[in-house]
Amino acid sequence: MRQIIAIVLFCCLVSCSTGTHYAPVTDIAAIEHIPKSGVYRVLPHETLYSIAWRYGLDYRYLAYRNHIAPPYHVEAGQLIYLTGRVKHTSKTPSPVITPSRSLPKVVKAPVSQSAPIKIYHELNTPVTSWYWPAKGPLVGAYSSLNKGINIGGQKGNPVFATAKGQVVYSGNGLRGYGNLIIIKHNATYLTAYAYNSAVFVKEGDLVTAGQKIASMGSTMAGRTMLHFEIRRSGQPVNPLHYLR
């Protein structure tokens, strides 16, 4: 019996000493399930890009379905169809703005604080180089559950833009991401930088590759790290296939 126990313990030690192991991810920034209704009501300070990111969709798809033209501006209370066919009628937004005459002014007030995002021709250029968004050990790999990579470090460490682009979202409205920055690099690629302790850019800002955009922060579980994602046409891809 003692020999059997010894063999089991030996096998466990061997398995633990080989291969690459990452600490379990307790704060998972995950793609949310589309509600059964297929309809989403825009919250204050959200953008079409952050809504598309939340559900793993291409922002161009949402814009097409909802007849939203560039610069893809949305307002709090607006209904966004995530799936299905959109009727060509003005009845869709009416439940949001018709309860009272004064309501449109209330809805538009927070929107006026952040001007609609502009579109620049630079965003049509391909990304030729992808720089590492932070310096530190890889503490979480891309997987079916973790749609990006986790880079460890010290609180306050700089977070860099991986390529030039434009900030299309900066806020903490996406569950599991903490203080989040989303950068649009062109029509196809967007990147996200999560769990920031401080943010140095705002929506609409143009950034250059390697520019400091934030400081590294901690997850709800107290782990200091940067969670970094790349989306191609709305779908997550492994950042390690792009970063040089």
C-alpha positions in Angstrom: 0.0 0.0 0.0 2.8 2.4 0.9 4.5 1.6 -2.5 1.3 2.6 -4.3 1.0 5.9 -2.5 4.7 6.6 -3.2 4.2 6.0 -6.9 1.1 8.3 -7.0 3.0 11.1 -5.2 6.0 10.7 -7.6 3.8 10.9 -10.6 2.1 14.1 -9.3 5.5 15.7 -8.7 6.7 14.8 -12.2 3.6 16.2 -13.8 3.9 19.5 -11.8 7.6 19.9 -12.8 7.1 19.7 -16.5 5.3 21.8 -19.0 4.1 25.4 -18.8 1.6 26.2 -16.1 -0.4 29.4 -15.7 -2.2 30.6 -12.6 -5.9 30.1 -12.9 -7.9 33.1 -14.2 -10.4 34.1 -11.5 -11.5 37.3 -13.3 -12.6 36.2 -16.7 -13.2 38.8 -19.3 -15.7 36.8 -21.4 -18.0 37.3 -24.3 -21.5 37.6 -23.1 -24.4 35.6 -24.5 -26.8 37.5 -26.8 -30.2 37.9 -25.0 -33.1 35.9 -26.3 -34.8 39.1 -27.5 -31.8 39.9 -29.7 -32.2 43.6 -28.7 -29.9 45.7 -26.5 -30.6 49.1 -24.9 -27.6 51.4 -24.9 -26.3 52.4 -21.5 -24.7 55.8 -20.8 -21.2 56.3 -22.1 -21.3 53.1 -24.3 -20.2 53.1 -27.9 -21.2 50.8 -30.8 -17.7 49.4 -30.5 -18.0 48.4 -26.9 -21.4 46.9 -27.5 -20.0 44.8 -30.4 -17.1 43.8 -28.2 -19.4 42.7 -25.4 -21.1 40.2 -27.6 -18.2 39.2 -29.9 -19.7 40.9 -32.9 -18.3 43.0 -35.7 -19.2 46.6 -35.2 -19.8 46.9 -39.0 -22.5 44.2 -38.7 -24.3 46.1 -35.9 -24.0 49.3 -37.9 -25.5 47.6 -41.0 -28.3 45.9 -39.1 -29.3 49.1 -37.3 -28.7 51.6 -40.2 -26.0 53.5 -38.3 -23.7 55.5 -40.5 -20.1 56.5 -39.7 -19.0 57.7 -37.2 -21.3 55.1 -35.6 -22.7 57.4 -32.9 -25.2 55.9 -30.5 -27.2 57.5 -27.6 -28.1 56.2 -24.2 -31.5 54.5 -24.3 -31.2 53.6 -28.0 -32.3 50.1 -29.0 -29.6 48.1 -30.9 -30.7 45.0 -32.8 -28.0 42.3 -32.2 -29.6 39.7 -34.5 -32.6 39.5 -36.8 -33.9 41.9 -39.4 -34.4 45.6 -38.7 -37.6 47.1 -39.9 -37.3 50.3 -41.9 -39.5 52.3 -39.6 -39.2 55.1 -37.1 -41.2 53.2 -34.5 -38.2 51.4 -33.0 -36.7 54.4 -31.0 -40.1 55.8 -30.1 -40.5 53.9 -26.8 -37.3 55.5 -25.6 -38.0 59.1 -26.4 -41.8 59.6 -26.3 -42.7 59.2 -22.6 -42.3 63.0 -22.2 -41.3 66.0 -24.2 -38.4 66.8 -21.9 -36.9 63.3 -22.1 -34.9 63.8 -25.3 -33.0 66.6 -23.5 -32.2 64.4 -20.6 -31.0 61.6 -22.8 -28.8 63.9 -24.9 -27.2 65.6 -22.0 -24.5 63.0 -21.2 -23.8 62.5 -24.9 -22.9 66.1 -25.4 -20.0 65.6 -23.0 -18.2 63.4 -25.5 -18.3 64.4 -29.1 -19.1 61.7 -31.8 -16.0 59.7 -32.7 -14.4 60.9 -35.9 -13.2 58.6 -38.7 -9.7 59.2 -40.0 -8.2 57.9 -43.3 -5.2 56.5 -41.3 -7.5 53.8 -40.0 -7.6 52.2 -43.5 -4.0 51.3 -43.4 -2.9 47.7 -42.6 -1.1 46.9 -39.3 2.4 45.8 -40.2 3.9 45.5 -36.7 2.3 44.6 -33.4 4.2 45.7 -30.3 3.9 44.1 -26.9 1.4 46.2 -24.8 3.4 45.7 -21.6 6.6 44.3 -20.2 6.3 41.3 -18.0 5.9 37.6 -17.8 3.0 35.8 -19.5 0.8 34.7 -16.7 -2.3 33.6 -18.7 -2.5 32.1 -22.2 -5.1 32.4 -24.9 -7.7 29.7 -24.6 -11.4 28.9 -25.1 -12.1 30.6 -21.8 -9.5 33.4 -21.9 -9.9 35.3 -25.1 -6.6 37.0 -24.8 -3.3 36.9 -22.9 -2.5 38.1 -19.4 0.8 39.9 -18.8 2.0 40.2 -15.2 3.8 43.1 -13.6 3.8 45.7 -10.9 0.9 48.1 -10.3 1.6 51.3 -12.2 3.7 49.7 -14.9 3.1 51.4 -18.3 0.6 50.0 -20.8 1.4 50.7 -24.5 -0.7 50.9 -27.6 0.3 47.9 -29.7 -0.2 49.7 -33.0 -1.4 53.1 -34.2 -5.1 53.7 -34.2 -8.0 55.5 -32.5 -9.5 55.1 -29.1 -13.1 54.0 -29.6 -14.0 53.2 -26.0 -12.6 54.1 -22.6 -14.6 53.1 -19.5 -15.5 50.3 -17.1 -18.9 49.3 -18.4 -17.9 45.8 -19.7 -18.2 43.1 -17.0 -14.9 41.4 -16.2 -12.6 44.0 -17.8 -12.3 46.7 -15.2 -11.0 50.0 -16.6 -10.9 49.1 -20.3 -9.5 50.8 -23.4 -10.5 49.7 -26.9 -8.4 50.9 -29.9 -9.5 50.6 -33.5 -6.5 50.1 -35.8 -8.4 49.7 -39.1 -11.7 48.4 -40.3 -10.7 44.8 -39.4 -8.6 44.9 -36.2 -9.4 46.2 -32.7 -7.4 45.7 -29.5 -8.4 45.9 -25.8 -6.4 46.7 -22.7 -8.1 45.7 -19.4 -7.6 46.2 -15.6 -5.9 49.6 -15.9 -5.3 51.5 -12.7 -5.0 54.8 -14.6 -6.0 55.8 -18.2 -4.2 58.6 -20.2 -6.4 58.6 -23.3 -10.0 59.4 -24.1 -12.4 58.3 -26.8 -11.6 59.9 -30.1 -7.8 60.2 -29.4 -5.4 59.1 -32.0 -2.5 57.0 -30.6 0.8 55.8 -32.0 2.4 52.4 -31.7 4.2 52.2 -28.4 2.5 55.2 -26.9 1.7 55.0 -23.2 -2.0 54.8 -22.8 -2.5 53.5 -19.3 -1.0 52.1 -16.1 -1.3 48.5 -15.1 -3.8 47.7 -12.4 -5.3 44.7 -10.7 -8.3 42.4 -11.1 -11.1 42.0 -8.7 -9.1 39.0 -7.2 -6.2 41.3 -6.5 -3.9 40.0 -9.3 -1.8 42.7 -10.9 -1.8 42.2 -14.7 -2.8 43.5 -18.1 -5.4 41.5 -20.0 -4.9 42.1 -23.7 -7.1 41.0 -26.6 -7.1 41.3 -30.4 -10.3 41.0 -32.3 -10.4 40.4 -36.1 -13.7 41.3 -37.6 -15.2 41.0 -34.2 -13.8 37.6 -33.4 -11.0 36.9 -30.8 -7.7 35.8 -32.1 -4.5 34.6 -30.3 -2.4 37.7 -29.7 0.8 35.6 -29.7 0.3 35.0 -33.4 0.6 38.7 -34.0 2.9 40.2 -31.3 6.6 40.4 -32.3 
